């Protein structure tokens, strides 16, 4: 497994925010936490590859939003925040080394990768402030010949991306905030619910049999442990201030 990542921008304090009030971000601490996150990826067997550094892009560390990678292909996104579109070309260039088939979301479609949850041959795509219905139609047209099903998901108020509300934490187990996405979208899965006091805790990164999870959400972490999920905890405090999570900072590329 290759994990594509990007260094933290020195301008991270200027990041895009949709639902959170702006707080001071300690950039040196964010850089330290990001290095610890990369170490966690390596501990779980990933080969970490750095995309081009983009110091002028405040959100550059959130590489997940630039691409959706599947075994047969990659889809290069068109981020909903126009200020983030400079992040895309370098990711497209890098992914072309790993996927022969590369598709692009085109205007008027907008898509952030953080709105895409893929499990097997099923993709759920959140209709959000960053992802629109046109992009979902484009994804359906791209992916249908490859045997994938793409379902649009409506989300609750205050939710930035679909994977802010739900992620996979084991083969048949999801972590989900029911205030942000309805469990009925996922009838074939067991569900661990986030603690009501930790609404942003649904973002978790499953690699193999282990989940990278923020130490910042201890009540939800305990619920995951009670469900038998093995956790590798990381400090994510500065990324959380930027409305980010542990899935946001890497694009996982398996063998095609």
C-alpha positions as a printed NumPy array, in Angstrom:
array([[  0.   ,   0.   ,   0.   ],
       [  1.292,   3.422,  -0.984],
       [  0.146,   6.427,   1.044],
       [  0.42 ,   9.693,  -0.866],
       [  0.72 ,  12.671,   1.46 ],
       [  1.832,  16.279,   1.355],
       [  3.625,  18.529,   3.86 ],
       [  1.706,  21.003,   5.984],
       [  1.551,  24.47 ,   4.44 ],
       [  3.05 ,  27.361,   6.44 ],
       [ -0.213,  29.155,   5.621],
       [ -2.426,  26.492,   7.224],
       [ -4.03 ,  29.125,   9.486],
       [ -5.678,  30.546,   6.333],
       [ -7.438,  27.228,   5.583],
       [-10.983,  27.024,   4.227],
       [-13.598,  26.756,   6.981],
       [-17.299,  26.041,   6.476],
       [-18.78 ,  25.181,   9.874],
       [-16.099,  25.893,  12.501],
       [-15.079,  29.236,  13.913],
       [-11.476,  30.073,  13.109],
       [ -9.002,  29.242,  15.881],
       [ -5.25 ,  29.841,  15.992],
       [ -3.403,  26.909,  14.431],
       [  0.053,  26.094,  15.754],
       [  1.793,  25.309,  12.457],
       [  4.983,  23.85 ,  13.997],
       [  2.798,  21.585,  16.139],
       [  0.755,  20.656,  13.059],
       [  3.993,  19.701,  11.284],
       [  5.058,  17.558,  14.26 ],
       [  1.676,  15.846,  14.414],
       [  1.788,  15.226,  10.664],
       [  5.172,  13.509,  11.004],
       [  3.685,  11.297,  13.713],
       [  0.78 ,  10.516,  11.372],
       [  3.259,   9.502,   8.653],
       [  5.026,   7.282,  11.182],
       [  1.669,   5.634,  11.957],
       [  1.134,   4.943,   8.255],
       [  4.587,   3.371,   8.028],
       [  3.96 ,   1.248,  11.129],
       [  0.937,  -0.203,   9.355],
       [  3.003,  -1.154,   6.318],
       [  2.429,   1.806,   4.023],
       [  5.12 ,   3.219,   1.768],
       [  4.785,   6.968,   2.259],
       [  5.227,   9.087,  -0.851],
       [  5.239,  12.882,  -0.693],
       [  3.405,  14.869,  -3.335],
       [  4.832,  18.21 ,  -4.407],
       [  5.009,  20.699,  -1.568],
       [  2.586,  23.601,  -2.06 ],
       [  3.404,  26.223,   0.572],
       [  1.058,  28.779,  -1.025],
       [ -1.983,  26.482,  -0.574],
       [ -3.271,  26.586,   3.035],
       [ -5.193,  23.283,   2.725],
       [ -2.511,  21.405,   0.79 ],
       [ -2.029,  18.732,   3.469],
       [ -5.59 ,  17.498,   2.809],
       [ -4.678,  15.462,  -0.248],
       [ -7.732,  13.196,  -0.008],
       [ -9.91 ,  15.896,  -1.534],
       [ -7.957,  15.865,  -4.809],
       [ -8.581,  12.288,  -5.925],
       [-10.614,   9.104,  -5.597],
       [ -8.475,   6.016,  -6.207],
       [ -9.896,   2.577,  -6.992],
       [ -8.079,  -0.59 ,  -8.071],
       [ -8.801,  -0.014, -11.771],
       [ -8.62 ,   3.768, -12.031],
       [ -8.284,   7.183, -10.453],
       [-10.762,  10.05 , -10.571],
       [ -9.214,  13.488, -10.285],
       [-11.611,  15.79 ,  -8.505],
       [-12.664,  19.388,  -8.983],
       [-12.745,  20.737,  -5.409],
       [-15.748,  22.744,  -4.349],
       [-13.586,  25.533,  -2.936],
       [-12.069,  27.303,  -5.936],
       [ -9.024,  28.292,  -3.882],
       [ -8.095,  24.59 ,  -3.615],
       [ -7.966,  23.764,  -7.3  ],
       [ -4.242,  24.552,  -7.532],
       [ -3.697,  21.423,  -5.424],
       [ -5.057,  19.109,  -8.113],
       [ -2.521,  19.073, -11.009],
       [  0.398,  17.719,  -9.002],
       [ -1.806,  14.955,  -7.594],
       [ -2.985,  14.049, -11.1  ],
       [  0.614,  13.856, -12.316],
       [  1.62 ,  11.631,  -9.422],
       [ -1.352,   9.276,  -9.686],
       [ -0.77 ,   8.771, -13.409],
       [  2.296,   6.75 , -12.351],
       [  0.04 ,   4.261, -10.532],
       [ -3.149,   4.173, -12.587],
       [ -3.269,   3.846, -16.363],
       [ -6.896,   4.982, -16.425],
       [ -7.328,   8.501, -15.025],
       [-10.637,  10.372, -15.284],
       [-11.464,  13.975, -14.43 ],
       [-14.502,  15.65 , -12.919],
       [-15.395,  18.545, -15.208],
       [-17.332,  21.791, -14.71 ],
       [-19.984,  22.407, -13.55 ],
       [-19.32 ,  19.387, -11.349],
       [-17.557,  19.879,  -8.019],
       [-16.237,  17.014,  -5.936],
       [-14.138,  16.724,  -2.8  ],
       [-12.648,  13.287,  -2.173],
       [-13.636,  13.58 ,   1.478],
       [-17.245,  13.164,   0.354],
       [-16.586,   9.696,  -1.093],
       [-16.833,   6.511,   0.958],
       [-15.925,   3.38 ,  -1.002],
       [-16.432,  -0.138,   0.317],
       [-16.027,  -2.937,  -2.203],
       [-17.935,  -2.075,  -5.361],
       [-20.216,   0.458,  -3.648],
       [-19.53 ,   4.179,  -3.377],
       [-21.542,   6.612,  -1.3  ],
       [-21.041,  10.283,  -2.182],
       [-22.159,  13.102,   0.071],
       [-24.089,  16.039,  -1.331],
       [-22.311,  18.82 ,   0.509],
       [-21.191,  22.419,   0.196],
       [-18.191,  21.04 ,  -1.736],
       [-19.757,  18.234,  -3.849],
       [-22.727,  18.644,  -6.171],
       [-25.162,  16.399,  -8.02 ],
       [-23.485,  16.993, -11.388],
       [-20.244,  15.471, -10.122],
       [-22.122,  12.449,  -8.786],
       [-23.713,  11.911, -12.206],
       [-20.256,  12.093, -13.774],
       [-18.962,   9.51 , -11.283],
       [-21.868,   7.187, -12.066],
       [-21.084,   7.417, -15.788],
       [-17.363,   6.828, -15.209],
       [-17.748,   3.917, -12.816],
       [-20.725,   1.967, -14.159],
       [-18.626,   0.188, -16.841],
       [-16.291,  -1.005, -14.058],
       [-19.131,  -2.533, -12.036],
       [-19.389,   0.122,  -9.319],
       [-22.594,   1.525,  -7.845],
       [-22.639,   5.201,  -6.81 ],
       [-25.284,   6.454,  -4.37 ],
       [-25.86 ,  10.087,  -3.399],
       [-26.172,  10.77 ,   0.332],
       [-27.799,  13.751,   2.   ],
       [-26.172,  14.905,   5.213],
       [-27.197,  16.812,   8.297],
       [-26.45 ,  20.42 ,   9.104],
       [-22.911,  21.1  ,  10.284],
       [-21.283,  18.237,   8.366],
       [-18.459,  19.225,   6.018],
       [-17.865,  15.925,   4.186],
       [-19.486,  12.501,   4.162],
       [-16.377,  11.026,   5.785],
       [-16.778,  13.572,   8.57 ],
       [-19.957,  11.615,   9.347],
       [-19.14 ,   7.975,   8.549],
       [-16.096,   5.792,   7.882],
       [-15.315,   2.08 ,   7.778],
       [-13.573,   0.64 ,  10.849],
       [-13.749,  -3.117,  10.07 ],
       [-14.99 ,  -5.366,   7.276],
       [-18.675,  -5.045,   8.192],
       [-18.493,  -2.221,  10.728],
       [-18.933,   1.532,  10.34 ],
       [-18.301,   4.437,  12.692],
       [-21.138,   6.928,  12.257],
       [-22.526,  10.179,  13.658],
       [-26.328,   9.784,  13.355],
       [-26.845,  13.544,  13.636],
       [-24.934,  14.007,  10.38 ],
       [-25.922,  10.994,   8.257],
       [-28.809,   8.545,   8.563],
       [-27.825,   4.937,   9.288],
       [-30.473,   3.723,   6.816],
       [-28.046,   4.489,   3.983],
       [-25.958,   1.54 ,   5.235],
       [-28.353,  -1.353,   5.953],
       [-25.758,  -4.087,   5.432],
       [-23.355,  -2.88 ,   8.139],
       [-23.108,  -2.965,  11.895],
       [-22.545,   0.507,  13.33 ],
       [-20.655,   2.079,  16.206],
       [-22.102,   5.507,  16.976],
       [-19.93 ,   8.461,  17.91 ],
       [-20.354,   9.86 ,  21.39 ],
       [-22.839,  12.776,  21.316],
       [-20.207,  15.032,  22.875],
       [-17.762,  14.234,  20.026],
       [-19.63 ,  14.995,  16.785],
       [-16.447,  15.156,  14.688],
       [-15.244,  11.73 ,  15.849],
       [-16.601,   9.65 ,  12.938],
       [-13.502,  10.124,  10.782],
       [-11.212,   7.096,  11.129],
       [ -8.678,   5.502,   8.793],
       [ -8.763,   1.715,   8.4  ],
       [ -5.546,   0.095,   7.154],
       [ -5.494,  -3.665,   7.287],
       [ -7.012,  -4.626,  10.637],
       [ -6.029,  -1.419,  12.454],
       [ -7.692,   1.98 ,  12.619],
       [ -5.74 ,   5.221,  12.865],
       [ -7.857,   7.364,  15.172],
       [ -7.493,  10.745,  16.927],
       [ -6.65 ,  10.631,  20.601],
       [ -8.71 ,  13.848,  20.712],
       [-11.978,  11.824,  20.878],
       [-11.516,   9.514,  23.89 ],
       [-15.184,   8.605,  24.447],
       [-15.667,   7.401,  20.892],
       [-12.297,   5.631,  21.07 ],
       [-13.577,   3.642,  24.044],
       [-16.697,   2.67 ,  22.099],
       [-14.522,   1.405,  19.255],
       [-12.342,  -0.619,  21.615],
       [-15.493,  -2.113,  23.178],
       [-16.531,  -3.159,  19.65 ],
       [-13.236,  -5.001,  19.192],
       [-11.546,  -2.442,  16.932],
       [ -7.766,  -2.188,  17.207],
       [ -6.721,   1.465,  17.375],
       [ -3.491,   3.295,  16.624],
       [ -3.976,   6.688,  18.27 ],
       [ -2.546,   9.933,  16.913],
       [ -2.83 ,  13.525,  18.103],
       [ -4.865,  15.42 ,  15.522],
       [ -5.635,  18.67 ,  17.332],
       [ -4.404,  21.138,  14.702],
       [ -5.934,  19.294,  11.731],
       [ -9.261,  19.229,  13.599],
       [ -9.162,  23.042,  13.885],
       [ -8.937,  23.099,  10.068],
       [-12.038,  20.855,   9.74 ],
       [ -9.811,  17.92 ,   8.821],
       [ -9.476,  14.327,   9.938],
       [ -7.2  ,  11.318,   9.657],
       [ -8.492,  10.213,   6.259],
       [ -7.944,  13.697,   4.816],
       [ -4.158,  13.661,   4.954],
       [ -3.435,  10.683,   2.71 ],
       [ -4.552,   9.008,  -0.494],
       [ -4.12 ,   5.233,  -0.258],
       [ -3.097,   3.492,  -3.455],
       [ -3.159,  -0.287,  -3.516],
       [ -1.885,  -2.518,  -6.283],
       [ -3.889,  -2.23 ,  -9.502]])
